[in-house]
Amino acid sequence: MKILVIHGSPRAIRSTTRRLAGFVLEGAADAGAETEMIDLADYRITPCTACEACTLNGICVNDDDLPALVALMNAADALVFDSPVYIDNVTGQMKVFFDRLADAIHYQQFSGKYGCAVATTAESGGDGVVAYLNHVLNYLGVVSVGGISTATGGRSEAVEELEPAARALGKKLADAVRDGYSDPAQEAIIAENRAYFRTIVEENRDLRTEEYERWVWMGWIR
């Protein structure tokens, strides 16, 4: 099994959020998972211009690193999104990345995967960012096993104190991949989203035949 962390801080390896997400990966690795963490700051991702060109064939007009990221996500069994809190939300790097995933969201490209969310903050907003990251996972068709956040108050040791809980979250994620995991509330949200996106898939059935046929095969269109 493969678990991928997409780390949203521009501070890369100096990030306290990266350190906390690393504990999650260590817990997953102890449970038998192959793990990888990538830094969004290392990738060139152009902001979405809402041109809707991807509707035609699933290919964005921007020539950047997003396809490489999507390939890594497709190859993983579970996804971890992490971000520090920047003015009560995720970083700009993470938000630009999420906006560019619109086509993957519409076509539920990552359905069947599991995930979780990680956030850190100086004083406040961590739980809100975890909720938002998990919300995006649900948009992608991913079922989250939970999340973890901390308000460090400037104390570097605050992250270290959460190591046992973070490792437990990583183990829970690896166990979900291996044994399955169900959350009826999330599954209802994902089903409701998919019902909305079905209109997009049906409208573009002649342009995106393979995707349409995949939805039929999955039983999402009858």
C-alpha positions in Angstrom: 0.0 0.0 0.0 1.2 3.5 -0.8 0.4 6.6 1.3 1.2 10.1 -0.1 1.4 13.3 1.9 1.0 16.6 -0.1 2.6 19.2 2.1 1.3 22.7 1.6 3.8 24.9 3.5 6.2 27.1 1.5 8.7 26.5 4.3 9.2 22.9 3.1 11.5 20.9 5.4 11.6 23.8 7.9 7.9 23.5 8.5 6.4 22.4 11.8 3.4 21.1 9.8 5.7 18.9 7.8 7.1 17.5 11.1 3.7 16.7 12.4 2.7 15.0 9.1 6.0 13.1 9.2 4.8 11.5 12.4 1.6 10.4 10.7 3.7 8.8 7.9 5.9 7.1 10.5 2.8 5.5 12.1 1.6 4.4 8.7 5.0 2.9 7.8 5.1 1.0 11.1 1.7 -0.5 10.0 3.3 -1.7 6.8 2.7 1.2 4.4 5.1 2.6 1.8 5.1 6.3 2.3 6.1 9.5 0.4 5.9 13.2 1.2 6.1 15.9 -1.5 6.3 19.6 -1.1 4.0 21.8 -3.2 6.7 24.5 -3.0 8.8 22.3 -5.3 6.2 22.2 -8.0 5.1 24.9 -10.5 1.3 25.1 -10.4 -0.4 27.9 -12.3 -3.7 29.3 -10.9 -6.9 28.2 -12.5 -8.4 30.8 -14.9 -11.8 29.0 -15.1 -11.5 28.7 -18.9 -13.2 25.2 -18.7 -10.9 23.9 -21.4 -10.3 20.7 -19.3 -14.0 19.9 -19.9 -13.1 19.0 -23.5 -10.6 16.3 -22.8 -9.4 16.5 -19.2 -6.2 18.3 -20.2 -5.5 21.7 -18.8 -4.2 24.4 -21.1 -1.5 25.3 -18.5 1.8 23.6 -19.1 3.0 23.0 -15.6 3.7 20.3 -12.9 0.1 19.5 -12.0 -0.1 16.3 -14.2 2.9 14.9 -12.4 1.2 15.6 -9.0 -2.1 14.0 -10.2 -0.1 10.9 -11.3 1.4 10.6 -7.9 -2.0 10.8 -6.3 -3.4 8.2 -8.7 -0.6 5.8 -7.7 -1.3 6.2 -4.0 -3.9 4.3 -2.0 -4.3 7.1 0.6 -3.8 10.8 0.6 -2.8 13.1 3.4 -3.3 16.9 3.0 -1.3 19.1 5.3 -1.1 22.9 5.7 -0.2 25.5 8.2 -2.9 28.1 8.9 -2.5 31.3 6.9 -5.1 33.9 7.8 -7.7 31.3 8.9 -7.2 29.1 5.9 -4.8 26.9 4.0 -1.7 28.4 2.3 -1.9 30.0 -1.1 0.1 27.1 -2.6 -2.5 24.6 -1.3 -5.5 26.6 -2.5 -4.1 27.1 -6.0 -3.5 23.3 -6.1 -7.0 22.6 -4.9 -8.5 24.9 -7.5 -6.7 23.1 -10.3 -8.2 19.8 -9.1 -11.7 20.8 -10.4 -11.7 18.3 -13.2 -10.6 15.5 -10.9 -13.4 16.5 -8.5 -16.0 16.6 -11.2 -15.1 13.1 -12.5 -14.3 11.7 -9.0 -10.9 10.6 -10.1 -9.8 9.5 -6.6 -12.9 7.7 -5.4 -12.2 4.7 -3.3 -9.1 6.1 -1.6 -8.7 7.0 2.0 -7.2 10.1 3.6 -6.6 12.4 6.5 -5.7 15.9 7.3 -2.9 17.7 9.3 -2.6 21.4 10.3 -0.6 23.6 12.6 -1.1 27.1 13.7 0.4 29.6 16.2 -2.8 30.4 18.0 -6.1 29.5 16.3 -7.7 28.1 13.2 -6.1 24.6 13.1 -9.3 22.6 13.5 -11.0 24.7 10.9 -8.2 24.0 8.4 -8.4 20.3 9.2 -12.1 20.4 8.5 -11.5 22.2 5.2 -8.8 19.7 4.1 -11.1 16.8 4.9 -13.9 18.6 3.0 -11.7 18.7 -0.1 -10.9 15.1 0.3 -14.6 14.3 0.3 -15.0 16.4 -2.8 -12.5 14.2 -4.5 -14.4 11.1 -3.4 -12.0 10.2 -0.6 -13.1 9.0 2.8 -11.1 10.6 5.6 -10.2 8.7 8.7 -9.7 11.9 10.7 -7.3 14.7 11.3 -4.9 16.3 13.7 -3.9 19.9 14.5 -2.0 21.9 17.1 -1.7 25.5 18.2 2.0 25.7 19.1 1.9 29.2 20.7 5.5 29.4 19.5 6.5 26.3 21.3 8.4 23.9 18.9 7.9 21.1 21.4 4.1 21.3 20.9 4.4 19.2 17.8 6.6 16.6 19.5 4.0 16.2 22.2 1.5 15.1 19.5 3.8 12.4 18.1 1.8 9.5 19.7 -1.5 10.8 18.4 -0.1 11.5 14.9 1.4 8.1 14.7 -1.9 6.6 15.7 -3.7 8.5 12.9 -1.1 7.2 10.4 -1.8 3.6 11.6 -5.5 4.2 11.3 -5.0 5.3 7.8 -2.9 2.3 6.8 -5.4 0.0 8.5 -8.2 1.6 6.4 -6.4 0.9 3.2 -5.8 -2.7 4.2 -9.1 -3.6 6.0 -11.5 -1.0 4.7 -13.2 1.9 6.6 -16.7 3.2 6.5 -18.2 6.5 7.6 -21.8 6.8 6.7 -21.9 10.5 7.2 -19.0 11.1 4.8 -20.3 8.6 2.3 -23.6 10.4 2.2 -21.8 13.7 1.5 -19.8 12.0 -1.3 -22.9 10.5 -2.8 -24.7 13.9 -2.8 -21.7 15.5 -4.5 -21.5 12.8 -7.0 -25.2 13.2 -7.9 -24.4 16.9 -8.7 -21.3 16.1 -10.7 -23.3 13.4 -12.7 -24.9 16.2 -14.7 -21.4 17.4 -15.8 -20.4 13.8 -16.8 -23.7 13.3 -18.7 -23.5 16.6 -20.5 -20.0 15.8 -21.7 -20.5 12.2 -22.6 -19.5 12.7 -26.2 -16.4 14.6 -25.3 -15.3 12.4 -22.4 -16.5 9.0 -23.5 -14.1 7.0 -21.4 -15.0 8.9 -18.2 -18.7 8.5 -19.0 -18.3 4.8 -19.5 -16.3 4.5 -16.2 -19.2 6.2 -14.4 -21.6 3.7 -15.9 -19.3 0.8 -15.0 -19.1 2.1 -11.4 -22.9 2.2 -11.2 -22.9 6.0 -10.8 -24.9 6.5 -14.0 -27.8 4.2 -14.9 
